[in-house]
């Protein structure tokens, strides 16, 4: 495996860096799943050797913030969004401080 140097990374476009970041994130998730499976296998094996039985249940997860729809989007920079939850992002605070109105950034249908 060849790990790019910082100089090589600097030559990539923002889109290429974002794609690389997504691929790294996916690889990390897969690696964590593999490690989790191996740990569970080891725990079961150890429990069996002691005459015990182990039941592994997945954690219950609540609603993810990521599943909420975007309510506000910057018209000139569509990658800047806010779902209307939590602290208002800096970009939106700055725009409102310039005299713009929140409604200008509202996404249709939200």
N, C-alpha and C positions, 0 to 999 in steps of 0.2 A: 504494500500500500504506500502510495506517495502522498505525503501531507504537504500542501502548498505552503510556501514561505509567505511571510507578511508582504514582501515585495510583489510576489505573484498575485496575492489577494488584492493588493492595491491597484493592479492593472485591470481587474474585473469591473464590469459595469454594475451599477446598483441592482439591476434586474438579475444579473448573474450571481451577485452576492446573496440576494434574497432567495434565489433558487437553491444555492448551496446551503443556506441556513435551513431551509425547509427539509432538504435531504438529510442534513445532520440531525435535525430534530426527529425525523422518522427513524433514522438509524439508532438514535438514543432510545426511543420508545421500544423498538424491537429488541435491543440489547437488554433493556430493563425487564421486558417480558420473559426473555430467555433466562435471565438470572433468577427472576421470581419463580419460574417453573422448576429450576434446578434446586433452589432452596426448599421449595415445597416437597420435592422428591426426597431430598435429604432428611427433612423433618419426618416425613412418613416412614422412611426407612429406619430412622433412629427410634421412632415411636414403636414400630413393629418389633424391633429387637428387644424392647422393654415390655412387650405384650400389650401395648396400648394402641388405640385407634384414633386417628386424627381426621377431623372434618374441616376442610378449608372452604370458607364461604367468602365470596367477594364482598367488599365494603359496599354499603348502600351509598349511593351518591345522589346529592340533591340536584336541582336544576342548575345547569351551567350558565354562567353569565354570557358565554360565547354563543349561546343559542338565542339570545335576544336579538331582535332586529335593530338595525342602525336607525336612529331617529334624526341625527344631524350629520351633514356632510359638507365639507368645504367645496364651494363650486369650482374654484380654480385648481384645487389640490384634492381630488376625490379619495386619495388614500387616507386623508385626515377625516376621521369619523368619531362619533360619540353615540353611545346607546342610551344616553340620558340617565344613566345610573352612576353613582359614585361621584367623585370630584370632577368638576368640569375641566376638560383638558386645556392646557396652556394656550394652544392655538385659538381656541374659541374665546377664552377670556380676553386675549389680545385683540381679537376682532371686535368684541363687544365694547372694549375700552376705546376703540377707534370711532365708536358711534353707530356701529352696525347693530341690527336687531336679530335676536335669536331666530325669529321666523324665517329670516333669509337663508338659514342653513338647514331648515327642516326638510326632511326627505318626504316626497309625495307618499301619501297613504299612511303616514305614521301619526 
